Amino acid sequence: MLGFFMGVPVFHVALALPAGVFVGRWLVPCGADSLRVQQTARATALFTTSVLGLVCLASASIALASPSTAADLQGMLRLPFRVTRAMMLGLIAGGGLLILALNWWLSVRSVTLSHGHFRQLSNPSLTDG
């Protein structure tokens, strides 16, 4: 996916969703209580965010090693100003932290929501209604 999106790891965040659904579904037959679901959701988020962090580091290394990255950004986005190395570092650091935080949140939410959904499907008597 890194090559498909031209080295920008922002779309890798979407991979937190199927990971969370897989783990949430896996917890249902285990009979996990809410504490175990929360602990497993945090562990899943730690794993997926760590992997995404490695992808971000690889992407940042490639972008910073290329002498044409600044000019490529300027041309691709039709910016009326020259892109500096400091701007690229700020974009990499700020954007990287933002997508890592989003990945963490998506991982935890997808585990907890999918666990609740699949638990309800496996035991219809859990519904309120």
VOGU-3710 file (C-alpha; in Angstrom, 3 decimals, decimal comma):
1> mlgffmgvpv> 0,000/0,000/0,000  2,924/2,342/0,611  3,879/2,276/-3,052  0,282/2,475/-4,212  -0,292/5,754/-2,371  3,025/7,276/-3,492  4,712/6,866/-0,112  2,007/8,620/1,897  0,995/6,374/4,827  -2,275/8,156/5,596
11> fhvalalpag> -4,400/5,412/4,029  -2,724/2,749/6,150  -4,882/3,951/9,043  -7,794/2,144/7,406  -6,077/-1,176/8,192  -6,902/-0,621/11,877  -10,554/-1,345/11,086  -10,266/-4,938/9,814  -7,720/-5,685/12,553  -10,159/-4,461/15,183
21> vfvgrwlvpc> -13,070/-6,369/13,675  -10,994/-9,555/13,565  -9,934/-9,223/17,209  -13,391/-8,167/18,392  -14,953/-11,178/16,677  -12,254/-13,455/18,094  -13,086/-12,363/21,649  -16,731/-13,510/21,447  -16,206/-17,297/21,692  -13,641/-16,663/24,443
31> gadslrvqqt> -16,426/-15,223/26,595  -14,411/-12,061/27,220  -15,762/-9,655/29,814  -15,594/-5,881/29,353  -12,242/-5,615/31,160  -10,645/-8,204/28,888  -12,154/-6,528/25,825  -10,663/-3,173/26,873  -7,251/-4,723/27,621  -7,223/-6,582/24,320
41> aratalftts> -8,376/-3,463/22,469  -5,445/-1,506/23,928  -3,026/-4,314/23,046  -4,407/-4,383/19,506  -4,042/-0,607/19,270  -0,462/-0,840/20,523  0,373/-3,418/17,868  -1,346/-1,698/14,942  0,000/1,715/15,917  3,523/0,327/16,264
51> vlglvclasa> 3,338/-1,217/12,807  1,991/2,043/11,395  4,799/3,893/13,176  7,331/1,733/11,321  5,550/2,462/8,046  5,657/6,191/8,865  9,377/6,001/9,623  10,035/4,244/6,326  7,945/6,761/4,436  9,627/9,711/6,175
61> sialaspsta> 13,080/8,298/5,484  12,311/7,890/1,804  10,796/11,391/1,562  13,690/13,058/3,362  16,343/11,128/1,424  14,952/12,182/-1,946  16,229/15,541/-3,168  13,090/16,092/-5,248  10,436/15,677/-2,534  10,031/19,406/-1,869
71> adlqgmlrlp> 9,691/20,202/-5,575  7,323/17,246/-6,040  5,064/18,524/-3,245  5,143/22,044/-4,601  4,195/20,891/-8,100  1,634/18,281/-7,075  -0,221/20,668/-4,762  0,375/23,725/-6,988  1,776/25,683/-4,081  2,707/29,313/-4,789
81> frvtrammlg> 5,670/29,123/-2,395  8,862/27,105/-2,102  8,590/24,064/0,194  11,469/23,999/2,666  12,985/21,085/4,544  11,599/22,546/7,795  8,097/22,532/6,296  8,530/18,902/5,289  9,772/17,971/8,771  6,784/19,727/10,337
91> liagggllil> 4,379/17,991/7,998  5,989/14,626/8,666  6,008/15,079/12,465  2,549/16,638/12,778  0,900/14,428/10,216  2,601/11,334/11,582  1,434/11,994/15,133  -2,076/12,722/13,896  -2,420/9,491/11,932  -0,876/7,471/14,777
101> alnwwlsvrs> -3,443/8,912/17,212  -6,249/8,252/14,730  -5,007/4,690/14,233  -5,005/4,095/18,015  -8,560/5,396/18,363  -9,851/3,417/15,359  -8,247/0,211/16,630  -9,782/0,488/20,095  -13,203/1,506/18,790  -13,343/-1,209/16,136
111> vtlshghfrq> -12,445/-3,914/18,672  -15,040/-2,780/21,203  -17,819/-2,103/18,693  -17,283/-5,295/16,717  -17,112/-7,358/19,904  -20,447/-5,929/21,014  -21,958/-6,509/17,588  -20,793/-10,114/17,220  -21,631/-10,892/20,848  -25,180/-9,702/20,254
121> lsnpsltdg> -25,411/-11,759/17,048  -24,222/-14,881/18,833  -26,640/-14,382/21,731  -29,842/-12,610/20,637  -31,176/-12,684/24,219  -28,699/-9,871/25,036  -30,870/-7,363/23,186  -32,962/-4,927/25,160  -35,894/-5,564/23,230
//
